[in-house]
Amino acid sequence: MNTKILKWFGIGAVILFILLCIWYFFFNKPTTTTTSGGATTTTNTTITTGTGAFGAPAQTIVTIPVGTTGGGTTNVSQPVTQAGMSQGPTQKIFKIADGPVAGAIYIQTQNPTTTVARYIMQDTGHVLDFPVDVPGAVARSVSNTTIPGIQQILWTGQGTGAILNHLDGQIIRTISIGLTSATSTITAGTPLIAHVTFLHDSMISAAISPDGKNIAYLLGTANGSDGYTANIDGTNAKKIFSLPLSQVTVSWPTQTALMVQTKTGVGIPGIAFSIPIKTGVPAQLFYAPGLSAVANSTFTRVVYQTIDDGATAGKTYSHDVVNGRDIALSHSPLPEKCTWSPNTATILYCAASITAMPANYIDLWHMGLLSAIDGIFAFNLAIGQATALAVPGSVDGGVQTDVASLAVSPNEKYILFISKKDRSLWGVRL
């Protein structure tokens, strides 16, 4: 009887040993790939921990997809995705360039049809082109002309030139640069030099005409400011109006008229004028405390924000220039963080804070004392609809950011924005 028991125990031990070997060699592997006749069967291993902003994973430690290339050769790709990094064409938000970027614009090329992000580096003034959603694309140099300390950019000729304010010692100088058109390739040996023209150094504010051929600018006087128009290179300057106001800015929304407004400050009385180019006679649009505004390309609508005394947050409205009616927007973006659709006069794209901000936010933001966490929105003013397009730092990609400026591509398939913190450049697929 004891001999039989020992015999069965021995058989059981052998079976257990065999089962343990099978488990160890065949099942104790995170990723198994079987290749047969050039076909590969893939198991992906993904390890995720925690929760990040807006429900996004805090950290995806590793994802290892295993595929095949021709002839049965195994191709292993090991992208490591961390929170706040955009990855590939599946996410809405993607990084175009590290900072500091002074300004950027989208250009549409035809041969081949490509959307190109053209941007200028703040520290060097060098200009680069980056073709969007082109596999293997890298940034191409457009101009190596060094212009350090760029403070502000106004694009001319749909990106074929720019007006730059740059710091020269203690003086902010204004220059006009001419650039080449965006192309899919640049021939080796092509001179990468911008054509530079020096403009007036004492401009209070400047704006480019919608056709990109002229500039409007303000010069300070003992009694306020004078407004001029000129060719893009500064020639043929002509004074068209005078105002008894010194703290003002100018924009050029439509080819036939300018808009001039007082600079923004919480509780400070503000006023905006429309000024026809031909007559130079100012016509008051509206008057409001803490005013900031942006007009569409037909000058039929002006989106403006007003902040009374800092006790309550500012409110943003759409103003109908024809009938004088104001309609409050569902969010309250700063107008300077908005850009109009290039194709529809009633659609406005904005970056707007997705968290509560103090009533004096705009003053603190201008002084660099406060940052927001912004989302990207589209406002259809014709039907009173607001749509959230993307939230940087969420599952859409990118990182949480305070948006400094916004631009939209001519075909409205992409938006780009510059992060206020590090001046990095990002794109958004619409």
C-alpha positions in Angstrom: 0.0 0.0 0.0 2.8 2.4 0.9 4.6 1.5 -2.3 1.5 2.5 -4.4 1.2 5.8 -2.6 4.8 6.7 -3.2 4.4 5.7 -6.9 1.4 8.1 -7.4 3.2 10.9 -5.5 6.2 10.5 -7.9 4.0 10.6 -11.0 2.2 13.7 -9.7 5.5 15.5 -9.0 6.7 14.8 -12.6 3.4 16.1 -14.0 3.6 19.3 -11.9 7.2 19.9 -13.0 6.2 19.5 -16.7 3.3 22.0 -16.2 5.6 24.5 -14.5 8.1 24.3 -17.4 5.3 24.8 -20.0 4.0 27.9 -18.2 7.5 29.4 -17.8 8.6 29.0 -21.4 5.4 29.6 -23.2 3.1 31.9 -21.1 5.4 34.0 -18.9 6.1 36.7 -21.6 4.7 40.2 -21.9 4.9 40.2 -25.7 4.8 37.2 -28.1 5.5 37.4 -31.8 5.2 34.5 -34.1 6.5 34.8 -37.7 5.5 32.4 -40.4 5.9 32.9 -44.1 6.5 36.7 -43.7 3.4 37.2 -41.6 3.7 38.5 -38.0 1.1 38.1 -35.3 1.5 40.9 -32.7 0.6 41.4 -29.1 1.0 44.9 -27.7 1.9 45.6 -24.1 0.8 48.9 -22.6 1.5 49.8 -19.0 -0.5 52.8 -17.7 -0.4 54.4 -14.3 -2.5 57.2 -12.7 -4.8 59.9 -14.2 -3.7 63.2 -15.7 -5.4 66.4 -16.6 -9.0 66.2 -18.0 -9.0 62.4 -17.7 -5.9 61.7 -19.8 -3.4 59.0 -18.6 -0.8 60.5 -16.3 1.9 58.4 -17.8 2.0 55.7 -20.4 5.2 53.9 -19.5 5.7 51.9 -22.7 3.9 50.7 -25.8 5.6 48.2 -28.0 3.9 47.5 -31.4 5.6 44.7 -33.4 5.0 44.6 -37.1 6.6 43.3 -40.3 8.3 44.7 -43.3 8.6 43.0 -46.6 10.2 39.6 -46.7 9.2 38.6 -43.2 11.7 40.9 -41.5 10.4 41.9 -38.1 10.3 45.6 -37.4 10.0 46.6 -33.7 9.1 50.2 -32.8 9.2 51.3 -29.2 7.7 54.8 -28.7 7.7 55.9 -25.1 4.8 58.3 -24.5 4.9 60.6 -21.5 2.2 62.9 -20.2 2.0 66.1 -22.2 3.8 64.9 -25.4 2.0 64.8 -28.7 2.4 61.6 -30.6 1.7 61.2 -34.3 -1.3 62.0 -36.5 -3.9 60.4 -34.2 -3.9 63.4 -31.8 -5.3 66.8 -32.6 -2.5 68.8 -31.1 1.1 68.4 -32.3 4.4 70.2 -31.7 5.9 72.1 -34.6 8.9 73.8 -33.0 10.6 74.5 -29.7 10.8 78.0 -28.5 11.4 80.8 -28.5 9.2 81.5 -31.5 8.3 85.2 -32.1 5.4 84.6 -34.5 4.0 82.1 -37.0 1.6 81.8 -39.9 0.2 79.1 -42.1 0.9 79.2 -45.9 -0.8 77.0 -48.5 1.4 75.6 -51.3 0.0 74.0 -54.5 2.7 71.8 -56.0 2.2 69.6 -54.0 -0.8 70.8 -52.1 0.6 71.3 -48.6 0.0 73.4 -45.5 3.2 75.0 -44.3 3.8 76.5 -40.9 6.2 79.5 -41.4 7.7 80.8 -38.2 10.4 83.3 -37.0 12.7 82.6 -34.1 12.6 85.3 -31.4 16.3 85.2 -30.5 17.8 85.1 -34.0 15.1 86.3 -36.4 15.8 83.2 -38.6 12.8 82.1 -40.6 11.8 78.4 -41.1 9.1 76.5 -42.9 7.6 73.2 -41.6 5.3 71.2 -43.9 2.4 69.9 -41.8 1.4 66.2 -41.9 4.1 65.3 -44.4 5.8 62.0 -43.4 9.5 62.6 -42.5 9.2 66.4 -42.9 11.8 68.6 -41.2 11.9 72.3 -40.9 13.6 74.1 -43.8 15.5 77.4 -43.5 13.9 80.3 -45.4 16.2 83.1 -44.1 19.4 83.0 -42.1 19.5 86.8 -41.8 20.1 87.4 -38.1 17.8 89.9 -36.4 18.0 89.4 -32.6 15.5 90.4 -30.0 12.2 90.2 -32.0 9.4 91.8 -30.0 6.5 91.7 -32.4 5.6 90.4 -35.9 3.0 91.5 -38.5 2.9 89.2 -41.5 2.6 90.7 -45.0 1.7 89.2 -48.4 0.2 86.0 -46.8 3.5 85.2 -45.3 5.9 86.4 -48.0 7.1 89.2 -45.8 6.9 90.6 -42.3 7.1 93.8 -40.3 9.4 93.2 -37.3 9.9 95.1 -34.1 13.2 94.2 -32.6 15.2 95.4 -29.6 18.4 97.2 -30.5 20.0 98.2 -27.2 17.3 100.4 -25.6 15.6 101.2 -28.9 12.8 99.2 -30.5 13.4 99.4 -34.2 10.9 98.5 -37.0 12.0 96.8 -40.1 10.3 95.3 -43.2 11.6 91.9 -44.5 10.8 90.2 -47.8 10.9 86.4 -48.0 10.5 83.7 -50.6 7.2 82.0 -51.2 6.8 78.6 -49.5 7.7 75.6 -51.6 8.0 71.9 -51.1 11.8 72.0 -51.7 14.6 74.5 -51.6 17.4 74.2 -54.2 20.8 73.6 -52.8 22.8 76.8 -52.9 19.8 79.1 -52.9 20.6 82.3 -50.9 18.7 82.3 -47.7 18.8 86.1 -47.1 15.8 88.3 -46.4 15.4 91.7 -48.1 15.5 94.2 -45.2 14.1 97.7 -45.2 14.3 100.0 -42.1 11.1 101.8 -41.2 10.2 104.5 -38.7 11.5 103.8 -35.1 8.9 105.7 -33.2 5.7 103.8 -34.2 3.2 103.5 -31.3 1.3 100.8 -33.1 1.1 99.4 -36.7 -1.2 97.2 -38.8 -1.1 95.6 -42.3 -3.7 96.0 -44.9 -5.8 92.9 -45.7 -4.1 92.6 -49.2 -0.7 92.8 -47.5 0.6 95.7 -49.6 0.4 98.6 -47.2 1.0 99.5 -43.6 -0.9 101.8 -41.2 0.9 103.2 -38.2 0.6 105.7 -35.3 3.1 108.3 -34.3 2.9 110.1 -31.0 2.5 113.9 -30.9 2.3 116.6 -28.2 -1.5 116.5 -28.5 -2.1 112.7 -28.9 -1.3 110.7 -32.0 -1.3 110.9 -35.8 -2.2 108.0 -38.1 -0.4 107.3 -41.4 -0.6 104.8 -44.3 2.3 103.9 -46.5 3.6 101.2 -48.8 4.9 98.1 -47.1 8.5 99.4 -47.4 7.6 102.7 -45.8 7.5 104.8 -49.0 4.6 107.0 -50.0 3.7 107.8 -46.4 0.5 109.8 -46.0 -1.1 111.3 -42.9 -4.8 110.5 -42.8 -6.0 111.4 -39.2 -5.2 112.9 -35.8 -6.6 111.9 -32.4 -6.3 113.6 -29.0 -5.3 110.2 -27.5 -1.8 108.8 -27.0 -2.5 105.3 -25.5 -4.1 103.8 -28.6 -3.6 100.9 -31.0 -4.5 100.5 -34.7 -5.8 97.5 -36.7 -6.8 97.1 -40.4 -9.8 94.8 -40.6 -11.1 95.7 -44.1 -9.3 97.3 -47.1 -11.3 100.5 -46.8 -11.2 101.3 -43.1 -9.1 101.2 -40.0 -10.1 100.5 -36.4 -8.4 102.5 -33.6 -9.0 101.7 -29.9 -7.6 102.7 -26.6 -5.2 100.3 -24.8 -6.8 97.9 -22.4 -6.8 98.4 -18.6 -9.3 97.2 -15.9 -11.8 99.9 -15.2 -10.1 102.4 -17.5 -12.5 104.2 -19.9 -12.1 102.8 -23.4 -13.3 103.8 -26.8 -13.1 102.4 -30.3 -13.3 104.2 -33.7 -13.7 103.2 -37.3 -11.7 105.4 -39.6 -12.3 105.3 -43.4 -9.0 105.4 -45.4 -10.3 107.9 -47.9 -11.7 110.5 -45.5 -9.8 109.9 -42.3 -12.8 111.0 -40.3 -13.2 108.9 -37.0 -16.6 107.5 -36.2 -17.2 106.2 -32.7 -18.1 102.5 -32.5 -18.7 102.1 -28.8 -17.5 103.2 -25.4 -16.8 100.9 -22.5 -14.5 100.5 -19.5 -11.6 98.1 -19.9 -12.2 97.8 -23.6 -10.4 95.5 -26.0 -11.8 94.5 -29.4 -11.2 92.7 -32.7 -13.1 93.3 -36.0 -13.9 90.9 -38.8 -12.8 91.3 -42.4 -16.0 92.9 -43.5 -16.1 95.3 -40.5 -19.7 94.1 -39.8 -19.0 92.6 -36.5 -16.7 93.5 -33.6 -16.0 91.1 -30.7 -15.1 93.1 -27.7 -14.5 92.6 -23.9 -15.3 95.1 -21.2 -14.2 95.0 -17.6 -15.8 97.5 -15.3 -13.8 97.9 -12.1 -12.1 94.6 -11.4 -14.8 93.5 -8.9 -16.4 91.2 -11.5 -14.8 89.3 -14.4 -14.8 90.8 -17.8 -17.6 89.9 -20.3 -17.1 89.4 -24.1 -19.7 90.4 -26.6 -20.3 90.3 -30.3 -21.3 93.7 -31.6 -23.2 94.0 -34.8 -21.9 97.2 -36.5 -25.0 97.5 -38.7 -27.8 97.4 -36.1 -25.7 98.2 -33.0 -26.9 95.0 -31.2 -24.6 93.3 -28.7 -24.8 89.5 -27.9 -22.8 88.0 -25.0 -20.6 85.0 -25.9 -20.9 81.8 -23.8 -17.2 82.1 -22.9 -15.3 85.3 -22.4 -12.0 85.1 -24.4 -9.6 88.0 -24.6 -10.1 89.5 -28.1 -6.3 89.5 -28.5 -6.3 85.7 -28.2 -8.7 85.4 -31.1 -8.4 85.3 -34.9 -11.2 85.5 -37.5 -11.9 82.7 -40.1 -10.3 83.6 -43.4 -13.4 82.4 -45.2 -16.4 83.1 -43.1 -17.0 86.6 -41.6 -19.1 85.2 -38.7 -16.7 82.6 -37.3 -14.1 83.4 -34.7 -11.4 81.1 -33.3 -10.2 81.9 -29.8 -8.1 80.6 -26.9 -10.1 80.9 -23.7 -9.4 79.9 -20.1 -11.0 76.7 -19.0 -10.5 77.6 -15.3 -11.9 80.5 -13.3 -9.7 83.6 -13.4 -9.7 86.7 -11.2 -11.6 89.8 -12.4 -8.3 91.7 -13.1 -6.9 88.8 -15.1 -6.2 90.9 -18.2 -3.9 93.3 -16.3 -2.1 90.5 -14.5 -1.7 88.6 -17.8 -0.2 91.6 -19.6 2.3 92.1 -16.8 3.3 88.4 -16.9 2.1 87.8 -13.3 -0.7 85.3 -14.1 -1.1 82.5 -16.6 -4.3 80.7 -17.8 -5.0 77.1 -18.8 -6.5 77.6 -22.2 -8.7 75.6 -24.5 -9.3 76.3 -28.2 -12.8 77.3 -29.2 -14.8 78.3 -32.4 -17.6 80.8 -32.1 -20.2 80.9 -34.8 -21.7 84.3 -34.3 -24.4 83.9 -36.9 -26.2 81.2 -34.9 -24.8 81.9 -31.4 -22.9 78.6 -31.1 -19.6 77.9 -29.4 -17.7 74.7 -30.0 -14.7 73.4 -28.0 -12.1 72.3 -30.6 -9.2 71.1 -28.5 -7.8 71.3 -25.0 -4.0 71.3 -24.8 -2.8 68.8 -22.2 -5.8 66.6 -22.5 -6.3 63.4 -24.6 -6.1 65.8 -27.6 -2.3 66.0 -27.0 0.2 68.8 -26.2 0.6 70.2 -22.8 -1.5 72.5 -20.6 -0.7 76.0 -21.8 -1.4 79.7 -21.8 -1.9 80.7 -25.4 -0.1 83.9 -26.5 -1.3 84.0 -30.1 -3.4 82.1 -32.6 -3.6 81.6 -36.4 -5.7 79.5 -38.7 -4.7 78.0 -42.1 -6.2 79.3 -45.3 -8.1 76.0 -45.8 -9.2 76.0 -42.1 -7.9 72.5 -41.5 -5.3 73.6 -39.0 -4.8 76.1 -36.2 -1.5 77.1 -34.7 -0.7 78.7 -31.4 2.3 79.9 -29.4 2.7 78.9 -25.8 3.2 82.1 -23.7 5.5 80.3 -21.2 8.3 79.0 -23.4 7.2 80.4 -26.8 7.0 76.9 -28.3 4.9 76.5 -31.5 2.0 74.0 -31.7 -0.5 72.9 -34.4 -4.1 71.7 -34.0 -5.8 69.5 -36.6 -9.5 70.5 -37.1 
